[in-house]
Amino acid sequence: MTSTWSPSLPPGRYQLHDLLRQYARSLAVTDDQADRNAAAGRVLDYYLHTALAAGRHFDSRASTYRRPPPGDPPAQAPALPGLGQAAAWLEAERANLHAAADYAATRGQSRHAIVIPAAMSGFLAARGHWDQSAALHHSALAAARQAADRLGEADTLSTLGELQRNTGDYPAAAASLGQALALYSDAGDQLGQAWTLNGIGLRQQLTGDHPAAVGSQRQALALFRDIGHRLGQAHALNDLGLVQQQTGDYPAAAASHRQALALFSSLGNLLGQAEALNRLGELSLRTSATGQARDQHTRALAIARDISAAPEEARALEGIGNSYLRDGNASQAAAHLQQALTIYHHVGAPGAERIQETLRHHQPGS
């Protein structure tokens, strides 16, 4: 069987010639239905199991699929030993993975429809592909409800709530996270409860309800410690530190962020390290340690660019810009803030409005 290279595809990617595709379809309609279903199942299994292997290199929080996945692992799959290889495969196969999940959802294969988006979620969040993630998770949610898969519904709602929070839709996030927490509580799933409480705490912090946010993060941290989940502890500590910053408890915030950074580093979690360094940079700026803030944000920027984590790259650039602004270097501040603004616009993050306001009031020479 031959294939043709398309100039619209990156090097090493191929697609069938239109005539060959049409011929293959004409042959397929004559195949036995059972054989066709089995072939489609093998394709779905390939994408699901390989996406899970790739997705483990990313921090997918509550969407980490914790039950035995459906289907059989493929006999042949690409080697994805590191984050770079995993990211490259997920980006190259992003459209195919979406198509596979949609196909599964329309064919009653709900667990494939749920797990493929779950496996992709950390990658999609890191790259800022929030529109695609939303579409996938809404489809997964419908599939979970149709199949009466309560844990699948809870996992999807928790991740969907995180996505809605990141894009500024706080009422929708509150509804999704509240439903997820109720489902996890009914199932006695402590890990699911912990991740969802962490997400609820972040939403409460963003909407200014700091006492509630502290309570949610402390509940999440206690649950993560009870079950020995170190990655969850790192996130809860880092997010608790942010609330402590905003309420003026700077020593406690520094301790929380440093503990989080140490845990992320011990786990080799690069995205978490970038997040913790950005939070430490924000804290340093609050205490007028502008040089230290720049150093922390610069370290975060290097990691974020290395793993193509657009949201954290934008936060690091914003932090560097703000540190220059505090030092009176308006031209350097504007250059970094403009770069951050471009990224925020590209990924559809609410931080764009904040930077636009800053740029309006602090133009070079003004």
C-alpha positions in Angstrom: 0.0 0.0 0.0 1.4 3.4 -1.0 0.9 6.7 0.6 1.6 10.3 -0.4 3.3 13.1 1.5 1.2 16.2 1.8 2.8 19.7 2.1 0.3 20.5 4.8 1.7 17.8 7.0 5.0 18.0 9.0 8.0 16.0 7.8 7.5 12.3 8.5 3.7 12.4 8.4 1.8 10.8 5.5 -1.7 10.5 4.3 -3.5 8.3 1.7 -3.9 9.6 -1.8 -7.6 10.5 -2.4 -8.1 7.8 -5.0 -6.5 5.2 -2.8 -8.7 6.3 0.1 -11.8 6.0 -2.0 -10.8 2.5 -3.2 -10.1 1.4 0.4 -13.6 2.6 1.4 -15.2 0.7 -1.5 -13.4 -2.5 -0.3 -14.3 -1.9 3.3 -18.1 -1.9 2.7 -17.8 -5.5 1.5 -16.0 -6.7 4.6 -17.7 -8.7 7.3 -19.2 -6.3 9.9 -17.5 -8.2 12.7 -14.1 -7.8 11.0 -14.7 -4.1 10.5 -15.7 -3.6 14.2 -12.6 -5.6 15.3 -10.3 -3.4 13.1 -11.9 -0.2 14.4 -11.5 -1.5 18.0 -7.8 -2.2 17.4 -7.3 1.4 16.2 -9.2 2.8 19.3 -7.1 0.6 21.6 -3.9 1.8 19.9 -4.8 5.5 20.4 -6.1 5.0 23.9 -3.1 3.0 25.3 -0.5 5.1 23.6 -2.2 8.3 24.7 -2.1 7.0 28.3 1.6 6.3 28.0 2.3 9.8 26.6 -0.1 11.5 29.0 1.7 10.2 32.1 4.5 12.6 31.3 2.1 15.5 31.9 0.4 16.6 35.1 -3.3 15.7 34.4 -4.5 16.2 37.9 -8.0 14.8 38.6 -8.3 13.4 35.1 -5.6 10.8 35.7 -7.4 7.6 34.8 -7.1 5.3 37.7 -9.1 2.2 36.6 -7.8 -0.5 34.3 -8.2 0.9 30.8 -10.4 -0.8 28.3 -9.1 -2.7 25.3 -5.7 -4.3 24.7 -2.3 -2.6 24.5 -1.1 -2.4 21.0 1.5 -5.0 19.8 3.5 -2.1 18.4 3.6 1.4 19.8 6.1 4.3 19.6 8.7 4.6 22.3 7.9 7.6 24.5 10.5 7.5 27.2 10.5 11.2 27.9 8.4 14.3 27.9 9.8 15.6 24.6 8.9 12.4 22.7 5.4 12.3 24.4 4.7 15.9 23.6 5.7 15.4 19.9 3.5 12.3 19.5 0.5 14.0 21.2 0.8 17.1 19.0 1.2 15.1 15.8 -1.7 12.8 16.7 -3.9 15.4 18.3 -6.5 15.5 15.4 -6.5 11.7 15.1 -7.0 11.3 18.9 -9.9 13.7 18.8 -11.4 11.8 15.9 -11.0 8.5 17.7 -12.7 9.8 20.9 -15.6 11.2 18.8 -15.9 7.9 17.0 -16.0 6.0 20.2 -18.6 8.3 21.7 -20.9 7.7 18.7 -20.4 3.9 18.7 -21.3 3.3 22.3 -17.7 2.7 23.4 -18.0 5.1 26.3 -14.8 4.1 28.1 -12.7 4.9 25.1 -14.6 8.2 24.7 -13.8 9.0 28.4 -10.2 7.8 28.7 -8.8 9.3 25.5 -9.6 12.9 26.6 -8.5 12.1 30.1 -5.1 10.9 28.8 -4.7 14.1 26.7 -5.9 16.6 29.3 -2.6 17.4 30.9 -0.9 18.0 27.5 -3.8 20.1 26.2 -3.7 22.2 29.4 0.0 22.7 29.2 -0.2 23.8 25.5 -3.2 26.0 26.1 -5.4 23.9 23.7 -8.4 24.7 25.9 -11.1 24.9 23.2 -10.2 21.4 22.0 -10.1 20.1 25.6 -13.5 21.5 26.3 -15.0 19.9 23.2 -13.5 16.5 24.1 -14.6 16.6 27.7 -18.2 17.6 26.9 -18.4 14.7 24.5 -16.8 12.4 27.2 -19.3 13.7 29.8 -22.3 12.8 27.5 -20.8 9.3 26.9 -20.2 8.7 30.7 -23.8 9.7 31.5 -25.3 7.6 28.8 -23.3 4.6 30.1 -24.2 5.4 33.7 -20.4 5.5 34.5 -20.4 7.5 37.7 -16.7 7.6 38.2 -16.1 8.4 34.6 -18.6 11.2 34.9 -16.9 12.5 38.1 -13.4 12.4 36.5 -14.7 14.3 33.4 -16.5 16.9 35.5 -13.5 17.5 37.7 -11.3 18.1 34.7 -14.0 20.2 32.9 -14.3 22.3 36.0 -10.5 23.0 36.0 -10.7 24.0 32.4 -13.7 26.3 33.0 -11.8 27.9 35.8 -8.7 28.5 33.7 -10.8 30.2 31.0 -12.6 32.5 33.5 -16.0 30.8 33.5 -16.3 30.6 37.3 -20.0 29.8 37.6 -19.7 26.8 35.2 -16.5 25.7 37.1 -18.4 25.8 40.4 -21.2 23.7 39.0 -18.9 21.1 37.5 -16.6 20.8 40.5 -19.6 20.6 42.9 -21.1 17.8 40.9 -17.8 16.0 40.7 -17.2 16.2 44.5 -20.7 14.8 45.2 -20.1 11.9 42.9 -16.6 11.1 44.4 -18.0 11.4 47.9 -20.8 8.9 47.1 -18.2 6.5 45.7 -15.9 6.9 48.6 -13.1 8.0 46.2 -10.6 10.0 48.4 -8.2 10.8 45.6 -11.0 12.2 43.4 -12.3 14.2 46.3 -8.8 15.6 47.0 -8.2 16.7 43.5 -11.7 18.3 43.3 -11.3 20.1 46.6 -8.0 21.5 45.2 -9.9 22.7 42.1 -12.6 24.2 44.3 -10.1 26.0 46.4 -8.5 27.5 43.3 -11.8 28.8 42.1 -12.6 30.3 45.5 -9.2 32.0 45.5 -9.8 33.5 42.1 -13.2 34.8 43.2 -11.8 36.4 46.3 -13.3 33.9 48.9 -10.0 33.5 50.7 -11.2 31.8 53.9 -13.1 29.2 52.0 -10.1 28.7 49.7 -7.8 28.0 52.6 -10.3 25.5 54.0 -10.6 23.7 50.7 -6.8 23.5 50.2 -6.2 22.2 53.7 -8.9 19.5 53.2 -7.3 18.5 50.0 -3.8 18.5 51.5 -5.0 16.3 54.4 -6.6 13.8 52.0 -3.5 13.7 49.8 -1.3 13.0 52.9 -3.7 10.3 54.2 -3.3 8.4 51.0 0.4 9.2 50.4 -0.1 11.1 47.1 2.9 13.3 46.8 2.0 15.0 43.5 -1.3 16.0 45.0 0.4 17.3 48.1 2.7 19.4 46.0 -0.2 21.0 44.2 -2.2 21.6 47.3 0.8 23.2 49.0 1.5 25.4 46.0 -2.1 26.6 45.8 -2.4 27.1 49.5 0.7 29.3 49.3 -1.0 31.5 46.7 -3.9 32.2 49.1 -1.5 32.9 51.9 0.2 35.4 49.7 -3.0 37.2 49.0 -3.9 37.4 52.6 -0.5 38.8 53.6 0.9 35.7 55.4 4.2 35.9 53.5 6.3 33.6 55.7 3.7 30.8 55.5 3.4 31.3 51.7 7.1 31.0 51.2 7.2 27.8 53.2 4.3 26.3 51.3 5.8 27.2 47.8 9.2 25.9 48.8 7.8 22.6 50.1 5.8 22.3 46.8 8.9 23.0 44.7 10.9 20.4 46.6 8.2 17.8 46.0 7.8 18.7 42.3 11.6 18.4 41.9 11.8 15.1 43.7 9.1 13.8 41.4 10.8 15.2 38.3 7.6 17.1 37.5 8.8 20.0 35.3 5.4 21.7 34.9 5.0 21.8 38.6 8.4 23.2 39.1 7.6 26.0 36.7 4.3 26.7 38.6 6.1 26.8 42.0 8.9 29.0 40.7 6.3 31.5 39.2 4.5 31.6 42.5 7.7 32.2 44.4 8.5 35.0 41.9 5.1 36.6 42.6 5.8 36.4 46.3 9.2 38.0 45.9 7.6 40.8 44.0 5.1 41.4 46.8 8.1 41.8 49.2 9.9 44.2 46.8 12.7 41.7 46.1 12.6 42.4 42.4 15.9 40.9 41.5 15.0 37.6 43.2 11.6 37.7 41.5 13.2 38.1 38.1 15.6 35.1 38.8 12.7 32.9 39.9 10.5 33.8 36.9 13.4 33.4 34.5 14.0 29.9 35.8 10.3 29.2 35.4 10.4 30.7 31.9 13.3 28.3 30.8 11.4 25.3 32.0 8.1 26.4 30.5 9.7 27.0 27.1 11.5 23.7 27.3 8.3 21.8 27.7 6.1 24.2 25.6 3.9 25.0 28.5 2.3 28.2 27.1 0.3 29.3 30.2 3.3 29.1 32.5 5.5 30.8 29.9 3.1 33.7 29.9 3.0 33.9 33.7 6.8 34.0 33.8 7.0 36.7 31.2 4.3 38.7 33.1 6.3 38.3 36.3 9.5 39.4 34.7 7.7 42.4 33.2 6.2 43.4 36.5 9.6 43.2 38.2 11.1 45.6 35.6 8.1 47.8 36.1 8.7 48.0 39.8 12.3 48.9 39.1 11.3 51.7 36.8 12.5 50.1 33.6 9.4 50.7 31.5 10.8 49.6 28.2 11.9 46.2 29.4 8.7 45.8 31.3 6.6 46.6 28.2 8.6 44.1 26.0 8.1 41.2 28.4 4.4 42.1 29.1 3.7 42.3 25.4 5.1 38.8 24.9 2.9 37.6 27.7 -0.1 39.3 26.3 0.4 37.6 22.9 0.5 34.2 24.6 -2.5 34.9 26.8 -4.5 36.0 23.6 -3.4 32.8 21.8 -4.5 30.4 24.5 -7.6 32.4 25.5 -6.6 33.0 29.1 -8.2 35.8 31.2 -4.7 37.2 32.1 -4.8 39.2 28.8 -7.2 41.8 30.4 -4.9 42.2 33.4 -1.8 42.9 31.2 -3.7 45.2 28.9 -4.7 47.3 31.9 -1.1 47.4 33.1 0.3 48.4 29.7 -2.3 51.2 29.4 -1.1 52.7 32.7 2.6 52.2 32.3 3.8 53.0 28.8 7.5 53.7 28.2 8.1 57.4 28.7 4.8 58.0 30.4 
